Amino acid sequence: NLPAGLTVNTATGAISGTPTAGGVFNATISALNSLGSDSRTLQITILAPTLNVNPPALNTFTANVGTLSATQSYTLTGSDLTDSVGVRAPQHFEVSINGTTFSSELTVTPLNGAISQLIFVRLAATAPAGIARGAISHIGSGAPPRYIDVTGTVSTVNPSLSVSKTTLDPFSTVVG
């Protein structure tokens, strides 16, 4: 039996289609002509690319207008990947793979089809006062996309003034 989504052209022997699930499948291929017949087992391996994020959510970010929030992180993992994965932050957030250089998006390249990458996230210093929210997207390599929701609160800074003495000593001066 062929994997679901694949068919065989009995005249040419061509297998075509798009498989609907990953796994290892055994199909029996038979041939018959005037000289006889024969059957062989064909093993077909269908890769099913996957992406995951852990933890699935981050704590609420907080910052004052014009300043960066504290950085949080999560791990992006993937398997059976054939190409890079794009990581895109929502408006007012930034992502990084080294915790130093942040941007609105980045690319993670698998090694031998796998990814295990720590991703750093922060609220950008350009975020306006109020609530910022959205989802970081992870898309590519044929895997179903994954999203991680992020929320941040940006506060205005209320200036404060403090006085160390409540009264002053009398002033005195000399004319001139």
Salt bridges, closest charged atoms under 4 A:
ASP38 OD2 - ARG40 NH2 3.36
GLU94 OE1 - ARG122 NE 2.64
GLU105 OE1 - ARG88 NH2 3.05
ASP169 OD2 - LYS165 NZ 3.78
